[in-house]
């Protein structure tokens, strides 16, 4: 993976995904939780 691509992905995770989903344990995420996240953020 290109270094710039990796930096971009890390920025997206830090600024958008972690603030909304970071407190969930990964295996506790459900399709409903993910769909609600997408509906709010897209």
Number of C-alpha atoms within 10 A of each C-alpha: 5 7 8 9 10 11 11 12 11 13 12 12 15 13 10 14 14 12 10 14 15 12 8 11 8 9 6 8 11 9 9 9 13 11 11 10 15 10 9 8 10 5
